[in-house]
């Protein structure tokens, strides 16, 4: 349900909103869900839809980039642009713009390997870059550092409970009985691509049950509890990033 200044957006109004063919299904999902999504204007709504569409595109592009999966100990990056820190993070060199640093991950993906939380942050950065442009992006995200869930406060990620997902959301598949010898499989952060279709770094774009199956294969010996999808949603606070 879409609410504009306290009023439900009607079907006739929905169809008159100008969005791309990739954005239309996201707009329709927001409208058809029972959850109420609040906006102050149509422009605010269409900006969120744009960022969400760019988030799914960035997920697909990261999959195609050749970037690998690795735990922090074995992370790699293009050290012409980034400094690899002892903890396995990527610190952008001061001579490199944030836009160039993020775009390089997608251009030269084979030089990079990282775990799933870093992948999510990279995707959100790329979606933001493609939504607001290089000039604004470079102003907002100077001193970029990629490590786990660390991110620039200007990305304004928010988390809340919910079971109605929208493409562009980040969700988490928890693996409560993961094998302690492979802690990187304690769970999988994933981007919602479509209904029951998720991007998980190191897994691909697959249905939720496939992610659960992959995690279950990495449980400790004798484990009985299955991995599962949590009712937790994370995404940028779109209105903060918007025009």
HUVEN-V808369 format. One record per residue. N is the residue number from 1. SS is DSSP state (alpha for helix, beta for strand, coil for the rest). PHI is phi in whole degrees, -180 to 180 (* if undefined). PSI is psi as a letter, one per 20 degrees, with the letter a starting at -180 (none if undefined). Layout:
n=<N | N>
ss=<SS | SS>
phi=<PHI | PHI>
psi=<PSI | PSI>
This chain:
n=<1 | 2 | 3 | 4 | 5 | 6 | 7 | 8 | 9 | 10 | 11 | 12 | 13 | 14 | 15 | 16 | 17 | 18 | 19 | 20 | 21 | 22 | 23 | 24 | 25 | 26 | 27 | 28 | 29 | 30 | 31 | 32 | 33 | 34 | 35 | 36 | 37 | 38 | 39 | 40 | 41 | 42 | 43 | 44 | 45 | 46 | 47 | 48 | 49 | 50 | 51 | 52 | 53 | 54 | 55 | 56 | 57 | 58 | 59 | 60 | 61 | 62 | 63 | 64 | 65 | 66 | 67 | 68 | 69 | 70 | 71 | 72 | 73 | 74 | 75 | 76 | 77 | 78 | 79 | 80 | 81 | 82 | 83 | 84 | 85 | 86 | 87 | 88 | 89 | 90 | 91 | 92 | 93 | 94 | 95 | 96 | 97 | 98 | 99 | 100 | 101 | 102 | 103 | 104 | 105 | 106 | 107 | 108 | 109 | 110 | 111 | 112 | 113 | 114 | 115 | 116 | 117 | 118 | 119 | 120 | 121 | 122 | 123 | 124 | 125 | 126 | 127 | 128 | 129 | 130 | 131 | 132 | 133 | 134 | 135 | 136 | 137 | 138 | 139 | 140 | 141 | 142 | 143 | 144 | 145 | 146 | 147 | 148 | 149 | 150 | 151 | 152 | 153 | 154 | 155 | 156 | 157 | 158 | 159 | 160 | 161 | 162 | 163 | 164 | 165 | 166 | 167 | 168 | 169 | 170 | 171 | 172 | 173 | 174 | 175 | 176 | 177 | 178 | 179 | 180 | 181 | 182 | 183 | 184 | 185 | 186 | 187 | 188 | 189 | 190 | 191 | 192 | 193 | 194 | 195 | 196 | 197 | 198 | 199 | 200 | 201 | 202 | 203 | 204 | 205 | 206 | 207 | 208 | 209 | 210 | 211 | 212 | 213 | 214 | 215 | 216 | 217 | 218 | 219 | 220 | 221 | 222 | 223 | 224 | 225 | 226 | 227 | 228 | 229 | 230 | 231 | 232 | 233 | 234 | 235 | 236 | 237 | 238 | 239 | 240 | 241 | 242 | 243>
ss=<coil | beta | beta | beta | coil | coil | beta | beta | coil | coil | alpha | alpha | alpha | alpha | alpha | alpha | coil | coil | coil | coil | alpha | alpha | alpha | alpha | alpha | alpha | alpha | alpha | alpha | alpha | alpha | alpha | coil | coil | coil | coil | beta | beta | beta | coil | coil | alpha | alpha | alpha | alpha | alpha | alpha | alpha | alpha | alpha | alpha | alpha | alpha | alpha | alpha | alpha | alpha | alpha | alpha | alpha | alpha | alpha | alpha | alpha | alpha | coil | coil | beta | beta | coil | coil | alpha | alpha | alpha | coil | beta | coil | coil | coil | coil | coil | beta | beta | beta | coil | coil | coil | coil | coil | beta | beta | beta | coil | coil | coil | coil | coil | alpha | alpha | alpha | alpha | alpha | alpha | alpha | alpha | alpha | alpha | coil | alpha | alpha | alpha | coil | beta | beta | coil | alpha | alpha | alpha | alpha | alpha | alpha | alpha | alpha | alpha | alpha | alpha | alpha | alpha | alpha | alpha | alpha | alpha | coil | alpha | alpha | alpha | alpha | alpha | alpha | alpha | coil | coil | coil | coil | beta | beta | beta | coil | coil | beta | coil | coil | alpha | alpha | alpha | coil | beta | beta | beta | beta | beta | coil | coil | coil | coil | coil | coil | coil | coil | beta | beta | beta | beta | beta | coil | coil | coil | beta | coil | alpha | alpha | alpha | alpha | alpha | alpha | coil | beta | beta | beta | beta | beta | beta | beta | beta | coil | coil | beta | beta | beta | beta | coil | coil | coil | beta | beta | beta | coil | alpha | alpha | alpha | alpha | alpha | alpha | alpha | alpha | alpha | coil | coil | beta | coil | coil | coil | coil | coil | coil | coil | coil | beta | beta | coil | coil | beta | beta | beta | beta | beta | coil | alpha | alpha | alpha | alpha | coil | coil>
phi=<* | -101 | -114 | -112 | 51 | 85 | -113 | -68 | -72 | -82 | -58 | -63 | -70 | -59 | -70 | -86 | -74 | -86 | -137 | -79 | -64 | -77 | -86 | -57 | -61 | -68 | -60 | -66 | -65 | -58 | -73 | -88 | -63 | -73 | -61 | -91 | -112 | -102 | -138 | -95 | -161 | -64 | -61 | -65 | -63 | -68 | -67 | -60 | -61 | -62 | -65 | -62 | -64 | -68 | -68 | -67 | -66 | -63 | -63 | -63 | -66 | -66 | -60 | -81 | -73 | 92 | -63 | -98 | -98 | -156 | -75 | -62 | -63 | -115 | -64 | -136 | -153 | -79 | -78 | -76 | -114 | -122 | -100 | -82 | -83 | -58 | -84 | 96 | -93 | -116 | -105 | -67 | -67 | -63 | -84 | -110 | -74 | -55 | -60 | -65 | -62 | -69 | -62 | -66 | -62 | -83 | -84 | -121 | -57 | -65 | -85 | -117 | -150 | -163 | -93 | -71 | -67 | -61 | -59 | -63 | -63 | -59 | -62 | -65 | -63 | -63 | -63 | -66 | -56 | -71 | -96 | -112 | 90 | -65 | -61 | -67 | -61 | -65 | -69 | -74 | -118 | -68 | 70 | -66 | -137 | -107 | -162 | 48 | -94 | -74 | -157 | -64 | -60 | -72 | -74 | 51 | -74 | -128 | -126 | -155 | -79 | 165 | -120 | -100 | -93 | -125 | -49 | 103 | -70 | -101 | -125 | -132 | -97 | -93 | -121 | -64 | -114 | -64 | -75 | -59 | -77 | -131 | -64 | -65 | -102 | -70 | 175 | -138 | -78 | -143 | -99 | -71 | -98 | -166 | -61 | 51 | -139 | -133 | -101 | -122 | -64 | 92 | -117 | 116 | -103 | -146 | -65 | -57 | -64 | -68 | -66 | -61 | -63 | -62 | -68 | -62 | -71 | -110 | -81 | -70 | -57 | 82 | -64 | -119 | -84 | -79 | -64 | -155 | -88 | -77 | -89 | -137 | -124 | -129 | -164 | -65 | -82 | -58 | -65 | -70 | -82 | -72 | -68>
psi=<p | p | p | o | l | i | p | p | p | r | g | h | h | g | h | i | p | o | r | r | h | h | h | g | h | g | g | h | g | h | h | h | q | h | p | p | p | p | q | i | r | h | h | g | g | h | g | g | h | g | g | g | g | h | g | h | g | h | g | g | h | h | g | i | h | j | p | r | p | q | r | h | h | j | q | q | r | o | j | h | h | q | p | o | r | h | i | j | r | o | o | p | q | h | i | p | q | h | g | g | g | g | h | h | h | h | g | l | h | i | i | q | p | r | a | h | g | h | g | g | g | g | g | h | g | g | h | g | g | i | h | i | r | g | g | h | g | h | g | h | l | q | k | p | p | o | o | c | j | p | r | p | h | i | h | l | p | q | q | r | q | q | i | o | q | p | p | i | q | p | r | p | o | p | n | h | l | q | p | h | i | m | i | i | k | i | r | o | p | q | p | p | h | a | p | l | p | q | p | p | p | i | g | a | o | r | q | h | h | h | g | g | g | g | h | h | i | k | r | q | p | j | q | h | p | q | q | r | p | q | m | p | p | p | r | q | n | h | h | h | i | r | none>
